[in-house]
Amino acid sequence: MATVSRVVNNNPNVKPATRKKVYEAIERLGYRPNAVARGLASKKTTTVGVVIPDISNAIFAEVARGIEDIANMYHYNIILCNADKKKDKEIRVINTLLEKQVDGLLFMGGAVTEEHLQAFKTANVPIVLCATSDESGQIPSVDINHEDAAFDAVKKILEQGHTRIAMISGTLQDPSLGYARFQGYKRALESAGISYDESLVRIGNYRYESGADAMNYFIALDKRPTAVFSATDEMAIGAIHSIQDSGLKVPDDISVISVDNSRMASMVRPQLTAVAQPMYDIGAVSMRLLTKLMKKENVEQSKVVLPHEMVMRQSVGGI
């Protein structure tokens, strides 16, 4: 048993002839090492739990790809769990992954509440927040500055001469994303000396349909906006289609800009101008940070903020 263990674990202290015999026996018997037993012996499972808020969202799929690539590089396996953006399910999934004895946990997207922090505190493994952060800064995280990203998006519209600018926002109960982007919108208006008008803000759920519904509301206003800032690409595309369905044109009648720059941004017509999040990099850097924490390596910065950039396309025009 000890010799087989040394061969399976690539221990160099095995004679070539013996190693050859063991491999022949493994192939003949169809033997696979028992990962559970190995984990009990080493107290490591080489697995990482990943909580994803919406597996159908292209943005989170790109983050997950970055996570997976770095996990493979460092010989970790991923257990991916979809939580449907429901807090109760997120807490349940976190506890389930911890019961599975994962070596580390990545919590992706969504608001980090007191209930989440309590669940994290019971864990005896490293945790990294990915594409989100907690207000207290207790948990290591990798994200962008969402307020600044929103500010830059609205600033770009202002530079084109627009002053009546609406926003399709995400939930304001999410301080790290929805509320932060809303604050960036307000700050950009204030910097241009434009008063905030609550009639020009509608709350969506990050989905296409909510973007379309919000845009229908704006179009029906007696004095409709000349530009719309959407908190996400998916809602922005819903807005573009509503504008077109009403007989108006983008950007001739209404300009549209968003934050994300998912693959869909270049698929819609006109192509969507957006502030790009480095989604793959967010996933990759999150996983690398987690590997350092799991291996107890030195971590110089536990709260990482990655840069965003403007990607100009055809959905924004001047007036």
C-alpha positions as CSV (number, residue, x, y, z in Angstrom):
1,M,0.0,0.0,0.0
2,A,2.8,2.4,0.8
3,T,4.5,1.7,-2.5
4,V,1.3,2.3,-4.5
5,S,0.8,5.6,-2.5
6,R,4.3,6.8,-3.4
7,V,3.7,6.0,-7.1
8,V,0.3,7.7,-7.2
9,N,1.6,10.8,-5.5
10,N,4.7,10.9,-7.8
11,N,7.2,10.3,-5.0
12,P,10.6,10.0,-6.6
13,N,11.8,7.3,-4.2
14,V,10.4,4.4,-6.2
15,K,12.5,2.2,-8.5
16,P,11.5,2.5,-12.2
17,A,10.8,-1.2,-12.5
18,T,8.5,-1.1,-9.4
19,R,6.8,2.1,-10.7
20,K,6.1,0.3,-14.0
21,K,4.5,-2.7,-12.3
22,V,2.3,-0.5,-10.2
23,Y,1.1,1.5,-13.3
24,E,0.4,-1.8,-15.1
25,A,-1.7,-3.0,-12.1
26,I,-3.5,0.4,-12.0
27,E,-4.4,0.1,-15.7
28,R,-5.5,-3.5,-15.4
29,L,-7.7,-3.0,-12.4
30,G,-9.1,0.4,-13.4
31,Y,-7.9,1.8,-10.1
32,R,-8.7,5.4,-9.2
33,P,-7.3,7.0,-6.0
34,N,-9.9,7.6,-3.3
35,A,-10.0,11.4,-3.1
36,V,-12.1,11.3,0.1
37,A,-9.7,9.0,1.9
38,R,-6.7,11.1,0.6
39,G,-8.4,14.2,1.9
40,L,-9.0,12.6,5.4
41,A,-5.3,11.7,5.6
42,S,-3.9,15.0,4.4
43,K,-6.8,17.2,5.7
44,K,-6.9,18.8,2.3
45,T,-9.4,18.1,-0.5
46,T,-7.8,20.3,-3.2
47,T,-11.3,21.6,-3.9
48,V,-12.6,25.2,-3.9
49,G,-16.3,26.1,-3.5
50,V,-17.6,28.9,-5.8
51,V,-21.0,30.6,-5.1
52,I,-22.3,32.2,-8.2
53,P,-25.4,34.4,-8.1
54,D,-26.8,33.6,-11.6
55,I,-25.2,31.0,-13.7
56,S,-27.1,32.2,-16.8
57,N,-25.5,35.6,-16.7
58,A,-22.7,36.0,-19.2
59,I,-20.8,38.3,-16.9
60,F,-20.5,35.7,-14.1
61,A,-19.7,33.0,-16.7
62,E,-16.6,35.0,-17.7
63,V,-15.6,35.4,-14.1
64,A,-16.0,31.7,-13.5
65,R,-13.7,31.0,-16.5
66,G,-10.9,33.1,-14.9
67,I,-11.4,31.2,-11.7
68,E,-11.3,27.8,-13.4
69,D,-8.1,28.6,-15.4
70,I,-6.1,29.6,-12.3
71,A,-7.6,26.8,-10.2
72,N,-6.3,24.3,-12.9
73,M,-2.9,26.0,-12.9
74,Y,-2.6,25.4,-9.1
75,H,-4.2,21.9,-9.2
76,Y,-7.5,22.7,-7.5
77,N,-10.9,21.5,-8.5
78,I,-14.0,23.7,-8.5
79,I,-17.4,23.0,-7.1
80,L,-19.7,25.6,-8.6
81,C,-23.0,26.4,-7.0
82,N,-25.7,28.6,-8.4
83,A,-27.6,30.6,-5.8
84,D,-30.3,32.4,-8.0
85,K,-29.5,35.7,-6.3
86,K,-31.4,34.5,-3.2
87,K,-29.8,35.3,0.2
88,D,-31.3,32.2,1.9
89,K,-30.0,30.0,-0.8
90,E,-26.6,31.7,-0.7
91,I,-26.3,31.0,3.0
92,R,-27.4,27.4,2.6
93,V,-24.9,26.8,-0.3
94,I,-22.0,28.4,1.7
95,N,-22.7,26.0,4.6
96,T,-23.1,23.0,2.3
97,L,-19.7,23.7,0.7
98,L,-18.0,24.1,4.1
99,E,-19.5,20.7,5.1
100,K,-18.0,19.3,2.0
101,Q,-14.6,20.3,3.5
102,V,-13.5,22.6,0.7
103,D,-10.1,24.1,1.1
104,G,-11.3,27.6,0.3
105,L,-14.4,29.5,-0.8
106,L,-15.1,32.2,-3.4
107,F,-18.3,34.2,-3.0
108,M,-19.2,35.8,-6.3
109,G,-21.3,38.9,-6.8
110,G,-24.3,40.1,-4.8
111,A,-24.7,41.9,-1.5
112,V,-22.7,40.8,1.5
113,T,-25.1,41.1,4.5
114,E,-24.6,40.5,8.2
115,E,-25.9,37.0,7.7
116,H,-23.2,36.3,5.1
117,L,-20.5,37.6,7.4
118,Q,-21.8,35.3,10.2
119,A,-21.6,32.3,7.9
120,F,-18.1,33.3,6.9
121,K,-17.0,33.6,10.5
122,T,-17.9,30.0,11.1
123,A,-15.6,28.8,8.4
124,N,-12.1,27.6,9.2
125,V,-11.0,28.0,5.6
126,P,-10.0,31.2,3.6
127,I,-12.7,33.1,1.8
128,V,-12.4,35.7,-1.0
129,L,-15.2,37.9,-2.3
130,C,-15.2,38.0,-6.1
131,A,-16.8,40.8,-8.1
132,T,-18.2,42.2,-4.8
133,S,-17.0,43.4,-1.4
134,D,-18.3,44.0,2.1
135,E,-18.6,47.5,3.5
136,S,-16.6,46.6,6.6
137,G,-13.6,45.4,4.6
138,Q,-13.3,42.3,6.8
139,I,-13.2,39.8,4.0
140,P,-10.5,39.8,1.2
141,S,-12.0,40.9,-2.1
142,V,-11.3,41.5,-5.8
143,D,-13.6,44.0,-7.6
144,I,-13.7,47.3,-9.5
145,N,-14.7,50.7,-8.1
146,H,-18.4,50.6,-9.2
147,E,-19.1,54.2,-8.2
148,D,-16.2,55.5,-10.3
149,A,-17.2,53.3,-13.3
150,A,-20.7,54.7,-13.2
151,F,-19.3,58.2,-12.8
152,D,-17.2,57.8,-15.9
153,A,-20.1,56.4,-17.9
154,V,-22.4,59.4,-17.1
155,K,-19.5,61.8,-17.6
156,K,-19.1,60.5,-21.1
157,I,-22.7,61.3,-21.9
158,L,-22.4,64.7,-20.3
159,E,-19.4,65.4,-22.6
160,Q,-21.7,64.8,-25.6
161,G,-24.0,67.6,-24.4
162,H,-26.7,65.6,-22.7
163,T,-28.3,67.1,-19.6
164,R,-31.5,65.1,-19.2
165,I,-30.0,61.7,-18.3
166,A,-32.0,58.9,-16.9
167,M,-30.7,55.8,-15.1
168,I,-31.9,52.2,-15.0
169,S,-30.5,51.1,-11.7
170,G,-30.0,47.8,-10.0
171,T,-31.2,47.2,-6.5
172,L,-30.2,49.9,-4.0
173,Q,-30.0,47.3,-1.3
174,D,-26.7,46.1,-2.7
175,P,-24.1,48.6,-1.4
176,S,-21.2,47.2,-3.4
177,L,-22.8,47.3,-6.8
178,G,-26.4,48.7,-7.2
179,Y,-26.1,51.5,-4.7
180,A,-22.5,52.3,-5.7
181,R,-23.4,52.7,-9.4
182,F,-26.4,54.8,-8.4
183,Q,-24.1,57.1,-6.3
184,G,-21.7,57.4,-9.3
185,Y,-24.7,58.5,-11.5
186,K,-25.7,61.2,-8.9
187,R,-22.1,62.4,-8.4
188,A,-21.6,62.9,-12.1
189,L,-24.8,64.9,-12.4
190,E,-23.8,67.0,-9.4
191,S,-20.3,67.6,-10.8
192,A,-22.0,69.1,-13.9
193,G,-24.3,71.3,-11.8
194,I,-27.4,69.2,-12.8
195,S,-30.0,68.6,-10.1
196,Y,-31.0,65.0,-9.3
197,D,-34.5,64.1,-10.6
198,E,-36.0,61.0,-9.0
199,S,-38.5,60.7,-11.9
200,L,-35.5,59.8,-14.1
201,V,-34.5,56.7,-12.1
202,R,-36.1,53.3,-12.3
203,I,-35.0,50.3,-10.4
204,G,-34.5,47.1,-12.4
205,N,-33.4,43.6,-11.5
206,Y,-30.4,43.4,-13.9
207,R,-32.5,41.5,-16.5
208,Y,-33.4,42.4,-20.1
209,E,-37.1,42.7,-19.3
210,S,-36.6,45.2,-16.5
211,G,-34.5,47.4,-18.8
212,A,-37.2,47.3,-21.4
213,D,-39.9,48.2,-18.9
214,A,-37.9,51.0,-17.5
215,M,-37.3,52.5,-20.9
216,N,-41.0,52.3,-21.8
217,Y,-41.6,54.4,-18.7
218,F,-39.1,57.0,-19.7
219,I,-40.4,57.2,-23.3
220,A,-43.9,57.9,-21.9
221,L,-42.8,60.9,-19.9
222,D,-43.9,64.3,-21.1
223,K,-40.3,65.3,-21.3
224,R,-38.3,62.2,-22.1
225,P,-34.6,61.8,-21.4
226,T,-32.1,62.3,-24.3
227,A,-29.7,59.7,-22.8
228,V,-30.0,56.7,-20.5
229,F,-27.3,55.1,-18.3
230,S,-28.0,51.5,-17.5
231,A,-26.3,49.7,-14.6
232,T,-25.8,46.6,-16.7
233,D,-25.5,45.6,-20.4
234,E,-28.5,43.3,-20.3
235,M,-30.9,46.0,-19.1
236,A,-29.3,48.4,-21.6
237,I,-30.1,46.1,-24.4
238,G,-33.7,45.8,-23.2
239,A,-33.8,49.6,-23.3
240,I,-32.4,49.8,-26.8
241,H,-35.0,47.4,-28.1
242,S,-37.8,49.4,-26.4
243,I,-36.5,52.6,-28.0
244,Q,-36.5,50.9,-31.4
245,D,-39.9,49.3,-30.9
246,S,-41.4,52.7,-30.2
247,G,-40.1,54.1,-33.5
248,L,-37.2,56.1,-32.1
249,K,-33.6,55.6,-32.9
250,V,-30.4,55.0,-30.9
251,P,-28.4,57.3,-30.6
252,D,-30.2,59.8,-32.8
253,D,-33.2,60.2,-30.4
254,I,-31.8,58.6,-27.2
255,S,-28.3,57.6,-26.3
256,V,-27.6,54.5,-24.2
257,I,-24.5,53.6,-22.2
258,S,-23.9,50.9,-19.5
259,V,-21.3,49.3,-17.2
260,D,-20.1,45.7,-17.9
261,N,-19.0,45.3,-21.5
262,S,-20.2,41.7,-21.8
263,R,-20.1,39.9,-25.1
264,M,-23.6,41.0,-25.8
265,A,-22.5,44.6,-26.0
266,S,-20.9,44.1,-29.4
267,M,-23.8,41.8,-30.6
268,V,-26.6,44.3,-30.3
269,R,-27.2,47.0,-33.0
270,P,-26.2,49.7,-32.6
271,Q,-23.3,48.3,-30.7
272,L,-23.4,49.3,-27.0
273,T,-20.9,51.8,-25.6
274,A,-19.9,50.5,-22.1
275,V,-17.5,50.9,-19.3
276,A,-15.7,47.5,-19.2
277,Q,-15.2,45.4,-16.2
278,P,-12.2,43.1,-16.5
279,M,-14.4,40.1,-15.6
280,Y,-11.9,37.3,-16.5
281,D,-9.2,39.1,-14.5
282,I,-11.5,39.5,-11.5
283,G,-12.0,35.8,-11.5
284,A,-8.3,35.0,-12.1
285,V,-7.0,37.4,-9.5
286,S,-9.6,36.2,-6.9
287,M,-8.5,32.6,-7.4
288,R,-4.8,33.5,-7.2
289,L,-5.5,35.5,-4.0
290,L,-7.3,32.5,-2.5
291,T,-4.5,30.1,-3.4
292,K,-2.1,32.4,-1.5
293,L,-4.4,32.4,1.5
294,M,-4.8,28.6,1.4
295,K,-1.1,28.0,1.2
296,K,-0.5,30.6,3.9
297,E,1.7,32.7,1.6
298,N,2.3,36.4,2.2
299,V,-0.5,38.6,0.9
300,E,0.5,42.3,0.5
301,Q,-3.0,43.5,-0.4
302,S,-6.2,41.7,0.6
303,K,-8.6,44.2,-1.0
304,V,-7.8,44.4,-4.7
305,V,-9.5,47.0,-6.9
306,L,-8.9,46.4,-10.6
307,P,-9.1,49.2,-13.3
308,H,-12.1,49.7,-15.6
309,E,-12.0,51.3,-19.1
310,M,-14.4,53.0,-21.5
311,V,-15.2,51.1,-24.7
312,M,-16.7,53.5,-27.3
313,R,-19.1,52.0,-29.8
314,Q,-22.2,53.4,-31.6
315,S,-25.0,53.8,-29.0
316,V,-23.9,57.3,-27.7
317,G,-24.2,60.4,-29.8
318,G,-24.2,64.2,-29.2
319,I,-27.1,66.6,-29.2
